[in-house]
Amino acid sequence: MSELQRTLERIASACERMAEDPVIEMETGPPNCPHCDRVNPVIRVEESGGTGLMAEFVIQARCEHCGNTFYALPMQWQCVQRLTQINEILEARKEVAGYGNNGNESD
């Protein structure tokens, strides 16, 4: 068997495996203020009690950069059993999405 034939068989095998795995694509926006467009701004949230469906959870926040109030609707959830697991998720998110500066970017 030639090197070219082995390579083609590997490519065909990889294509077949990719076809087996479902791909779920979800468009989400960056964490930015809709007023000043600052990406990952420092925000203030005043929590209050309430009851409702988790899928309909809305956050009212105030951007510390421009001072305007806005509303955020989480589109994806990562739920964990312990608070310590959150740090791992946040570190991974910082690497993948590039939001590691936590709103401390220069203007």
ZALO-199352 format. One record per residue (C-alpha): residue in three letters; residue number from 1; x, z, y. Coordinates in nm, 4 decimals. Last residue first. Layout:
% ZALO-199352
sepa code = ALA	pos = NUM	c1 = X	c3 = Z	c2 = Y
...
END
This chain:
% ZALO-199352
sepa code = ASP	pos = 107	c1 = -0.9747	c3 = 2.6284	c2 = 5.3070
sepa code = SER	pos = 106	c1 = -0.7384	c3 = 2.8063	c2 = 5.0676
sepa code = GLU	pos = 105	c1 = -0.8752	c3 = 2.9023	c2 = 4.7293
sepa code = ASN	pos = 104	c1 = -0.9648	c3 = 3.2635	c2 = 4.6644
sepa code = GLY	pos = 103	c1 = -1.3049	c3 = 3.1872	c2 = 4.5132
sepa code = ASN	pos = 102	c1 = -1.2241	c3 = 3.3308	c2 = 4.1720
sepa code = ASN	pos = 101	c1 = -0.8906	c3 = 3.1451	c2 = 4.1456
sepa code = GLY	pos = 100	c1 = -0.9426	c3 = 3.0765	c2 = 3.7764
sepa code = TYR	pos = 99	c1 = -1.2146	c3 = 2.8176	c2 = 3.8177
sepa code = GLY	pos = 98	c1 = -1.0169	c3 = 2.5412	c2 = 3.6450
sepa code = ALA	pos = 97	c1 = -1.2862	c3 = 2.4546	c2 = 3.3927
sepa code = VAL	pos = 96	c1 = -1.0907	c3 = 2.4803	c2 = 3.0674
sepa code = GLU	pos = 95	c1 = -0.8391	c3 = 2.7490	c2 = 3.1587
sepa code = LYS	pos = 94	c1 = -1.0757	c3 = 2.9662	c2 = 3.3611
sepa code = ARG	pos = 93	c1 = -1.3433	c3 = 2.9308	c2 = 3.0931
sepa code = ALA	pos = 92	c1 = -1.1038	c3 = 3.0548	c2 = 2.8254
sepa code = GLU	pos = 91	c1 = -1.0163	c3 = 3.3590	c2 = 3.0378
sepa code = LEU	pos = 90	c1 = -1.3850	c3 = 3.4268	c2 = 3.1045
sepa code = ILE	pos = 89	c1 = -1.4749	c3 = 3.4088	c2 = 2.7347
sepa code = GLU	pos = 88	c1 = -1.1943	c3 = 3.6466	c2 = 2.6364
sepa code = ASN	pos = 87	c1 = -1.2923	c3 = 3.8862	c2 = 2.9147
sepa code = ILE	pos = 86	c1 = -1.6554	c3 = 3.8833	c2 = 2.7964
sepa code = GLN	pos = 85	c1 = -1.5621	c3 = 4.0076	c2 = 2.4496
sepa code = THR	pos = 84	c1 = -1.4809	c3 = 4.3529	c2 = 2.5889
sepa code = LEU	pos = 83	c1 = -1.8434	c3 = 4.3881	c2 = 2.7001
sepa code = ARG	pos = 82	c1 = -1.9574	c3 = 4.3971	c2 = 2.3384
sepa code = GLN	pos = 81	c1 = -2.2288	c3 = 4.2134	c2 = 2.1431
sepa code = VAL	pos = 80	c1 = -2.1787	c3 = 3.8717	c2 = 2.2936
sepa code = CYS	pos = 79	c1 = -2.4063	c3 = 3.6101	c2 = 2.4468
sepa code = GLN	pos = 78	c1 = -2.2769	c3 = 3.2864	c2 = 2.5934
sepa code = TRP	pos = 77	c1 = -2.5622	c3 = 3.1215	c2 = 2.7742
sepa code = GLN	pos = 76	c1 = -2.6030	c3 = 2.7766	c2 = 2.9225
sepa code = MET	pos = 75	c1 = -2.8190	c3 = 2.6550	c2 = 3.2098
sepa code = PRO	pos = 74	c1 = -2.8050	c3 = 2.9616	c2 = 3.4347
sepa code = LEU	pos = 73	c1 = -3.0429	c3 = 2.9195	c2 = 3.7308
sepa code = ALA	pos = 72	c1 = -2.8864	c3 = 3.0031	c2 = 4.0643
sepa code = TYR	pos = 71	c1 = -3.0590	c3 = 3.0795	c2 = 4.3928
sepa code = PHE	pos = 70	c1 = -2.9052	c3 = 3.0738	c2 = 4.7391
sepa code = THR	pos = 69	c1 = -2.8562	c3 = 3.3046	c2 = 5.0355
sepa code = ASN	pos = 68	c1 = -2.6213	c3 = 3.2051	c2 = 5.3164
sepa code = GLY	pos = 67	c1 = -2.3281	c3 = 3.4128	c2 = 5.4425
sepa code = CYS	pos = 66	c1 = -2.0813	c3 = 3.1225	c2 = 5.4581
sepa code = HIS	pos = 65	c1 = -1.7896	c3 = 3.2599	c2 = 5.2511
sepa code = GLU	pos = 64	c1 = -1.9557	c3 = 3.5720	c2 = 5.1052
sepa code = CYS	pos = 63	c1 = -2.2241	c3 = 3.3529	c2 = 4.9482
sepa code = ARG	pos = 62	c1 = -2.5401	c3 = 3.5551	c2 = 4.8953
sepa code = ALA	pos = 61	c1 = -2.7035	c3 = 3.5551	c2 = 4.5533
sepa code = GLN	pos = 60	c1 = -3.0486	c3 = 3.5412	c2 = 4.3972
sepa code = ILE	pos = 59	c1 = -3.0046	c3 = 3.4874	c2 = 4.0223
sepa code = VAL	pos = 58	c1 = -3.2796	c3 = 3.3372	c2 = 3.8101
sepa code = PHE	pos = 57	c1 = -3.3627	c3 = 3.4137	c2 = 3.4448
sepa code = GLU	pos = 56	c1 = -3.6177	c3 = 3.1716	c2 = 3.2987
sepa code = ALA	pos = 55	c1 = -3.4464	c3 = 3.1263	c2 = 2.9589
sepa code = MET	pos = 54	c1 = -3.4165	c3 = 3.5052	c2 = 2.9304
sepa code = LEU	pos = 53	c1 = -3.7917	c3 = 3.5435	c2 = 2.9552
sepa code = GLY	pos = 52	c1 = -3.9135	c3 = 3.8063	c2 = 3.1909
sepa code = THR	pos = 51	c1 = -3.8912	c3 = 4.1650	c2 = 3.3029
sepa code = GLY	pos = 50	c1 = -3.7636	c3 = 4.3036	c2 = 3.6276
sepa code = GLY	pos = 49	c1 = -3.5468	c3 = 4.5627	c2 = 3.7875
sepa code = SER	pos = 48	c1 = -3.3421	c3 = 4.4769	c2 = 4.0897
sepa code = GLU	pos = 47	c1 = -2.9883	c3 = 4.3557	c2 = 4.1313
sepa code = GLU	pos = 46	c1 = -2.8419	c3 = 4.2830	c2 = 4.4710
sepa code = VAL	pos = 45	c1 = -2.5935	c3 = 4.0029	c2 = 4.4115
sepa code = ARG	pos = 44	c1 = -2.3036	c3 = 3.9312	c2 = 4.6458
sepa code = ILE	pos = 43	c1 = -2.0963	c3 = 3.6174	c2 = 4.5939
sepa code = VAL	pos = 42	c1 = -1.7262	c3 = 3.5274	c2 = 4.6011
sepa code = PRO	pos = 41	c1 = -1.7165	c3 = 3.1507	c2 = 4.5922
sepa code = ASN	pos = 40	c1 = -1.6538	c3 = 2.9469	c2 = 4.2750
sepa code = VAL	pos = 39	c1 = -1.6396	c3 = 2.6092	c2 = 4.4495
sepa code = ARG	pos = 38	c1 = -1.7256	c3 = 2.6161	c2 = 4.8198
sepa code = ASP	pos = 37	c1 = -2.0012	c3 = 2.3601	c2 = 4.8816
sepa code = CYS	pos = 36	c1 = -2.1004	c3 = 2.5295	c2 = 5.2115
sepa code = HIS	pos = 35	c1 = -2.4774	c3 = 2.5473	c2 = 5.1537
sepa code = PRO	pos = 34	c1 = -2.5220	c3 = 2.4766	c2 = 4.7808
sepa code = CYS	pos = 33	c1 = -2.2520	c3 = 2.7349	c2 = 4.6992
sepa code = ASN	pos = 32	c1 = -2.0542	c3 = 2.6197	c2 = 4.3976
sepa code = PRO	pos = 31	c1 = -2.0285	c3 = 2.7138	c2 = 4.0322
sepa code = PRO	pos = 30	c1 = -1.9817	c3 = 2.3596	c2 = 3.8996
sepa code = GLY	pos = 29	c1 = -2.2851	c3 = 2.1714	c2 = 3.7755
sepa code = THR	pos = 28	c1 = -2.3962	c3 = 2.1378	c2 = 3.4194
sepa code = GLU	pos = 27	c1 = -2.4596	c3 = 1.8268	c2 = 3.2151
sepa code = MET	pos = 26	c1 = -2.5236	c3 = 1.8963	c2 = 2.8505
sepa code = GLU	pos = 25	c1 = -2.3863	c3 = 1.6851	c2 = 2.5686
sepa code = ILE	pos = 24	c1 = -2.4426	c3 = 1.7761	c2 = 2.2059
sepa code = VAL	pos = 23	c1 = -2.2410	c3 = 1.5766	c2 = 1.9575
sepa code = PRO	pos = 22	c1 = -2.3513	c3 = 1.5881	c2 = 1.5945
sepa code = ASP	pos = 21	c1 = -2.0694	c3 = 1.5760	c2 = 1.3412
sepa code = GLU	pos = 20	c1 = -2.1107	c3 = 1.3152	c2 = 1.0666
sepa code = ALA	pos = 19	c1 = -2.0177	c3 = 1.0149	c2 = 1.2841
sepa code = MET	pos = 18	c1 = -1.6863	c3 = 1.1799	c2 = 1.3716
sepa code = ARG	pos = 17	c1 = -1.6054	c3 = 1.2155	c2 = 1.0025
sepa code = GLU	pos = 16	c1 = -1.6696	c3 = 0.8426	c2 = 0.9440
sepa code = CYS	pos = 15	c1 = -1.4497	c3 = 0.7493	c2 = 1.2396
sepa code = ALA	pos = 14	c1 = -1.1678	c3 = 0.9682	c2 = 1.1039
sepa code = SER	pos = 13	c1 = -1.1901	c3 = 0.8028	c2 = 0.7623
sepa code = ALA	pos = 12	c1 = -1.1782	c3 = 0.4566	c2 = 0.9171
sepa code = ILE	pos = 11	c1 = -0.8717	c3 = 0.5531	c2 = 1.1231
sepa code = ARG	pos = 10	c1 = -0.6994	c3 = 0.6984	c2 = 0.8171
sepa code = GLU	pos = 9	c1 = -0.7779	c3 = 0.3840	c2 = 0.6179
sepa code = LEU	pos = 8	c1 = -0.6370	c3 = 0.1664	c2 = 0.8978
sepa code = THR	pos = 7	c1 = -0.3158	c3 = 0.3712	c2 = 0.9033
sepa code = ARG	pos = 6	c1 = -0.2756	c3 = 0.3439	c2 = 0.5270
sepa code = GLN	pos = 5	c1 = -0.3286	c3 = -0.0355	c2 = 0.5469
sepa code = LEU	pos = 4	c1 = -0.0719	c3 = -0.0703	c2 = 0.8250
sepa code = GLU	pos = 3	c1 = 0.1861	c3 = 0.1334	c2 = 0.6309
sepa code = SER	pos = 2	c1 = 0.1424	c3 = -0.1000	c2 = 0.3340
sepa code = MET	pos = 1	c1 = 0.0000	c3 = 0.0000	c2 = 0.0000
END
